[in-house]
Amino acid sequence: MEEKKTTTNEEPKKGAAREILEYVLTIAVVAAVVLFLNTFILINAKIPSASMEDTVMAGDRIFGSRLAYKSEDPERYDIVIFRYPDDESTLFIKRVIGLPGETVTITDGKVYIDDSTEPLDDSFCPETPTGDFGPYEVPEGCYFMLGDNREHSKDSRYWTNTYVERDKILGKAVFRYWPLTEMGSIS
């Protein structure tokens, strides 16, 4: 005698449940990896203003490396992402100009360090900066920041809390991913 096979709806239900569980687990793993990367490896930032033009433009999206300063300190001309000293809930991006212990003076738009007669290179500025500021004596453990578009930058020259403390620097700007036509490393 031939055995009759009975089919139930159990098998399709188990298959659908398993598939849903796989999707949920995949989404959870992806979310965990993104959270890990965003917390420990990368910082994702959108450039809100023209203060760093022509290096990075308003609306650009960039990645910063959170690991860049784990074993070394920021250097002059590094472009860094940091907590704005006057409102730490806001992220800023600027160029490091004054290092701890230095005196920064700006005369006729040119930046001088420690009474040097030779100004710093400002070839990355889109226009010739103007104005006199300083002197600023950068405290130990702090940095003096300027935007590349000096005539349109809210930077250390104008902040109530002039300097950025070392532990408020979150990362070094390393890669522009938006717009796609400008994708590449940031120098």
C-alpha positions, -999 to 999 in steps of 0.1 A, spaced: 0 0 0 11 35 -8 15 60 20 -2 93 16 19 124 22 2 151 41 13 186 36 8 213 61 14 250 61 41 245 87 70 243 63 63 276 44 58 294 77 91 281 91 108 292 58 93 327 60 102 331 96 137 320 90 141 344 61 127 373 82 151 364 110 181 364 85 171 399 73 168 412 109 202 397 118 218 411 87 204 446 94 216 443 131 251 433 120 253 462 95 240 487 121 266 474 146 295 477 121 284 513 111 280 523 147 315 509 155 331 527 125 313 560 133 323 558 170 359 546 168 373 549 132 356 576 111 337 608 116 312 618 90 308 655 84 289 678 61 305 712 54 279 738 64 296 770 52 321 786 28 348 790 55 371 764 41 367 771 4 385 763 -20 398 732 -1 364 719 8 332 735 -4 299 742 14 277 711 10 307 687 6 305 655 27 337 642 41 352 615 63 376 622 91 399 597 107 394 593 144 426 573 146 448 601 131 457 616 164 457 585 187 495 583 185 506 617 173 495 653 177 479 675 150 504 694 129 503 728 113 481 729 82 462 697 91 424 701 84 406 689 115 371 682 127 365 694 163 339 705 188 334 742 185 348 758 217 318 782 222 292 754 217 305 719 220 273 704 205 284 718 171 312 704 150 335 727 130 362 720 104 392 743 101 429 743 95 454 741 123 476 772 123 490 778 158 505 750 178 507 747 216 532 772 231 534 794 199 524 830 195 503 838 164 501 873 150 482 883 118 495 914 101 479 926 68 463 892 66 496 873 68 502 849 96 534 850 116 545 825 142 567 835 172 577 869 157 591 854 125 598 878 97 586 852 72 548 846 70 533 812 68 523 798 34 487 807 26 486 796 -10 455 775 -2 435 807 6 412 816 -24 418 853 -19 444 875 -3 435 877 34 434 911 51 433 925 86 454 926 118 448 902 147 466 891 178 490 884 191 475 851 204 496 830 228 484 794 222 482 776 256 498 742 260 474 715 249 455 739 226 454 749 189 447 781 170 424 775 140 417 795 108 395 788 78 410 788 44 385 814 32 397 839 58 375 868 48 344 846 54 354 823 83 342 823 118 374 809 134 398 814 164 400 852 156 363 856 166 355 830 191 349 838 228 370 807 236 398 813 212 416 780 213 406 744 206 417 720 233 435 688 221 408 665 234 381 684 215 397 674 182 377 645 169 396 636 137 416 647 107 397 653 75 410 627 50 384 619 23 357 638 4 329 614 -8 303 640 -20 299 653 -45 310 623 -65 327 645 -91 351 658 -64 356 625 -46 391 620 -33 416 626 -5 418 660 12 452 675 15 
